[in-house]
Amino acid sequence: MSSIVLLLLIAATVLYGLRGGLALAELLGRRAQPGLARLLLAGALAYHAVFLVVRAVATGGIPAGTRLDSVAFFLWLTAVVFLLAARPYRIQAIAPVFWPCLAAGMVAMWALAGREAAEPASFGKLWLTLHLVPVYLGYAGFAIAAGAGGAYLVQERLLRRKGAGAPWRLLPSLETLQRVEWAALSLGYPVFTVGLVAGILWAYQTRSPLGGAWYADPKVLGGLVVWLFYTAALHLRLFLRLRGRRAALLTVVGFLFTLLSFGTAHLYGDGGRGEGTGASRGSTSSPRPEPVEGRARPEAGP
């Protein structure tokens, strides 16, 4: 990965950071600057998108071949989903919390994966494409829900304390945070389900890192754990009327499971993503010679 390409992502990180700082300043009572906020956000998304397009062209598919690419793709989708859903689902109220968290995610991305060597990945297959995009969109919905859930826990605790500082009173109301949380889960769960089914079909058609046992693939198991957790969480909300602090805490814990699954997928990322194993991936080790029985050859007859 060239330094010029990395500069695009560095520029996006700086602009996200400035947008997050502006949101924190508004939260602390400073005067809002919507024009500057839109300008910073537009520049960050543009640089981020150009980076992903360049990486997609370089790798020949979805830019998710390395941890750096994957986290960058996930964060970009999260930002886009938030912007598209802000007006229809009235979630603009958590913007002062969302943008600083996204900026922190960009910084964490560099800390965890910034030194990783780039490797081209083959993501041209239909099932894999149908797997990655919905799964990442589902992750984005879960991230927004977790942000609203975390803000709910903070706001509820502060409301119990009569001496809560005035700046924190600018956080959205508990009702608004509950609504945002539910809307994000309602969007993220169905698309994540579609991506998980496509991922299982893809894993079934390719070689698993555990010798063909696709159902024991850590990536598949991690996705199933996340899906089962959110299935149970939605069941509790719909049928047992789980609300308030417990529901918010469950949403935050669910996103921690999501992050664990995401990390597991890249810890075992080499298995099953390539177009084969061993020699088909260009192994540099020379094959071990087979033992030869009878070192001395019989002499030819006269």
C-alpha atoms as one frame of an Amber mdcrd trajectory, in Angstrom:
protein
   0.000   0.000   0.000   1.603   3.252  -1.124   2.123   6.232   1.166  -0.083
   8.402  -1.084  -3.017   6.032  -0.548  -2.427   6.057   3.191  -2.423   9.868
   3.139  -6.040   9.766   1.987  -7.013   7.798   5.070  -4.861   9.983   7.317
  -6.634  13.093   5.972 -10.010  11.459   6.627  -8.930  10.601  10.179  -7.871
  14.199  10.879 -11.161  15.595   9.538 -13.198  13.080  11.523 -11.234  14.114
  14.587 -11.995  17.798  13.989 -15.680  16.975  13.467 -15.688  14.966  16.692
 -13.988  17.804  18.567 -16.577  20.232  17.252 -19.356  17.931  18.467 -17.768
  17.716  21.920 -17.482  21.518  22.042 -21.203  21.795  21.270 -21.930  19.240
  23.978 -19.987  21.355  26.460 -22.085  24.397  25.666 -20.179  26.108  22.847
 -22.085  27.709  20.006 -22.967  25.293  17.210 -21.303  25.796  13.813 -23.371
  23.706  11.379 -21.641  25.048   8.256 -18.176  24.108   9.457 -19.459  20.760
  10.740 -20.908  19.870   7.337 -17.714  20.936   5.572 -15.495  18.813   7.813
 -17.772  15.823   7.486 -18.028  16.102   3.702 -14.245  16.238   3.384 -13.753
  13.278   5.720 -16.277  11.109   3.883 -14.835  12.082   0.498 -11.233  11.229
   1.423 -12.435   8.047   3.087 -14.450   7.004   0.028 -11.557   7.682  -2.358
  -9.284   5.526  -0.199 -11.769   2.648  -0.336 -12.190   2.969  -4.108  -8.421
   2.904  -4.644  -8.091  -0.141  -2.399 -10.974  -1.868  -4.204  -9.270  -1.325
  -7.554  -5.934  -2.540  -6.173  -7.367  -5.719  -4.633  -9.895  -6.450  -7.362
 -12.909  -6.555  -5.062 -14.375  -5.298  -1.793 -11.670  -3.551   0.268 -11.612
  -5.957   3.203  -8.440  -7.966   2.619  -6.541  -6.576   5.612  -7.539  -5.405
   9.064  -6.869  -1.798   8.049  -9.104  -2.092   4.982 -11.838  -3.907   6.890
 -12.027  -1.443   9.774 -11.901   1.496   7.361 -14.748  -0.023   5.304 -16.789
  -0.716   8.438 -16.358   2.821   9.823 -17.224   4.422   6.481 -20.406   2.344
   6.213 -21.295   3.257   9.799 -20.973   6.969   9.025 -23.016   6.654   5.812
 -25.761   4.635   7.509 -25.989   7.204  10.287 -26.299  10.092   7.825 -28.916
   8.312   5.702 -30.977   7.297   8.729 -30.646  10.580  10.627 -33.739  12.294
   9.240 -36.134   9.371   8.580 -35.490   7.809  11.992 -34.846  11.117  13.828
 -31.507  10.088  15.288 -29.744  13.439  14.802 -29.937  13.904  18.563 -27.065
  11.493  19.204 -24.724  13.230  16.722 -22.731  14.899  19.557 -21.987  11.397
  20.855 -21.712   9.551  17.542 -19.046  11.628  15.767 -16.518  11.658  18.637
 -16.950   7.872  18.908 -16.344   7.473  15.176 -13.221   9.629  15.389 -12.012
   7.465  18.286 -12.656   4.410  16.128 -10.457   5.833  13.367  -7.634   6.438
  15.845  -8.040   2.908  17.239  -7.911   1.571  13.669  -4.420   3.031  13.185
  -3.276   1.785  16.584  -4.432  -1.792  15.971  -3.902  -2.291  12.250  -1.891
   0.646  10.903   1.325  -1.335  10.462  -0.207  -4.348   8.805   1.215  -5.255
   5.427  -1.283  -5.039   2.614  -2.230  -8.258   0.901  -4.407  -8.618  -2.197
  -7.532 -10.645  -1.608  -9.873 -12.343  -4.031 -13.376 -11.146  -3.179 -14.954
 -11.443  -6.583 -17.214 -14.369  -5.761 -20.913 -13.667  -5.566 -21.588 -15.274
  -2.203 -18.677 -13.513  -0.543 -19.832 -10.128  -1.836 -23.377 -10.843  -0.666
 -21.875 -11.767   2.698 -19.542  -8.835   3.385 -21.733  -5.877   2.482 -24.831
  -6.876   4.525 -22.703  -8.012   7.469 -20.869  -4.678   7.572 -24.170  -2.813
   7.286 -25.451  -4.888  10.192 -22.330  -4.030  12.173 -23.025  -0.362  11.470
 -26.560  -0.679  12.842 -25.303  -2.470  15.941 -22.661   0.228  16.475 -25.255
   3.022  16.332 -27.520   1.083  18.699 -24.632   0.560  21.123 -23.799   4.269
  21.001 -27.393   5.139  21.865 -27.405   2.486  24.592 -24.202   3.806  26.116
 -25.545   7.357  26.043 -28.728   6.088  27.729 -26.736   4.539  30.570 -24.749
   7.761  31.072 -27.813   9.998  30.879 -29.826   7.856  33.280 -27.014   7.846
  35.836 -26.589  11.614  35.567 -30.303  12.242  35.938 -30.246  10.340  39.214
 -27.622  12.759  40.513 -29.048  16.167  41.272 -25.630  17.752  40.878 -25.110
  16.699  37.265 -23.233  19.284  35.253 -25.144  21.508  32.876 -23.268  20.428
  29.705 -24.454  16.846  30.084 -28.044  18.048  30.102 -27.600  18.617  26.377
 -27.624  14.859  25.836 -30.798  13.504  24.221 -33.686  12.469  26.434 -34.010
   8.856  27.560 -37.052   8.395  25.294 -35.107   9.632  22.279 -32.179   7.326
  23.031 -34.513   4.348  23.372 -36.094   5.158  20.026 -32.701   5.476  18.301
 -31.564   2.225  19.861 -34.621   0.356  18.612 -34.455   1.877  15.121 -30.774
   0.909  14.711 -31.406  -2.649  15.872 -34.428  -2.952  13.575 -32.261  -1.923
  10.617 -29.114  -3.846  11.529 -30.565  -7.240  12.460 -32.306  -8.145   9.139
 -29.381  -7.158   6.917 -26.926  -8.939   9.227 -29.090 -12.064   8.932 -28.910
 -11.907   5.126 -25.126 -11.505   5.256 -24.736 -14.373   7.711 -26.720 -16.777
   5.519 -24.667 -15.765   2.462 -21.473 -16.227   4.503 -22.474 -19.741   5.522
 -23.192 -20.622   1.896 -19.835 -19.160   0.876 -18.007 -21.075   3.616 -19.727
 -24.278   2.498 -18.467 -23.794  -1.052 -14.865 -23.005  -0.094 -12.241 -24.772
   1.925 -12.401 -24.067   5.644  -9.196 -23.523   7.656 -10.182 -26.596   9.684
 -10.056 -28.996   6.767 -13.511 -28.692   5.265 -15.542 -28.487   8.519 -17.215
 -25.215   7.528 -19.618 -25.380  10.483 -16.605 -25.271  12.844 -15.008 -22.281
  11.116 -14.326 -19.579  13.778 -15.767 -16.908  11.475 -19.016 -18.835  11.057
 -19.268 -19.607  14.767 -18.570 -15.983  15.683 -21.287 -14.752  13.344 -23.761
 -17.286  14.729 -23.012 -16.219  18.310 -23.668 -12.569  17.410 -26.873 -13.460
  15.550 -28.187 -15.618  18.404 -27.410 -12.885  20.928 -29.306 -10.200  19.003
 -32.136 -12.638  18.295 -32.522 -13.171  22.031 -32.220  -9.426  22.707 -34.951
  -8.583  20.187 -37.136 -11.370  21.586 -36.808  -9.869  25.061 -37.731  -6.436
  23.716 -40.712  -7.574  21.646 -42.305 -10.244  23.797 -41.092  -9.554  27.332
 -41.175  -5.756  26.945 -37.608  -5.282  28.109 -36.931  -1.555  28.313 -34.748
   0.991  30.021 -31.333   0.386  31.539 -31.333  -3.395  31.090 -32.168  -3.141
  27.408 -29.449  -0.526  26.881 -26.894  -2.639  28.735 -27.833  -5.669  26.628
 -27.281  -3.638  23.453 -23.824  -2.518  24.580 -22.843  -6.082  25.518 -24.092
  -7.264  22.138 -21.773  -4.877  20.342 -18.851  -6.171  22.426 -19.703  -9.637
  21.094 -19.775  -8.110  17.613 -16.285  -6.660  18.042 -15.044 -10.023  19.317
 -16.512 -11.758  16.279 -14.992  -9.134  13.972 -11.562  -9.664  15.522 -11.886
 -13.441  15.285 -12.751 -13.210  11.597  -9.449 -11.450  10.906  -7.396 -13.540
  13.286  -8.301 -16.522  11.129  -8.743 -14.413   8.003  -6.263 -16.279   5.809
  -8.160 -19.495   5.959 -10.909 -19.830   3.423 -10.507 -16.427   1.797  -7.949
 -17.308  -0.734  -8.473 -19.377  -3.831  -6.813 -22.390  -2.343  -4.147 -23.365
   0.105  -0.552 -24.368   0.136   1.047 -24.220  -3.254  -1.910 -22.449  -4.811
  -1.133 -19.449  -2.604   2.489 -19.421  -3.604   4.222 -21.268  -0.790   7.934
 -20.502  -0.648   8.958 -23.722   1.070  10.302 -26.466  -1.155   8.478 -29.819
  -1.094   9.963 -32.512   1.116  11.529 -35.292  -0.966   9.928 -38.679  -0.616
  12.081 -41.442   0.809  13.623 -43.701  -1.775  13.880 -47.345  -0.975  17.087
 -48.966  -2.069  19.663 -46.321  -2.659  21.857 -48.485  -4.959  20.453 -49.216
  -8.345  20.979 -52.675  -9.737  23.638 -52.764 -12.396  22.482 -53.318 -15.911
  23.140 -56.741 -17.359  25.763 -57.291 -20.019
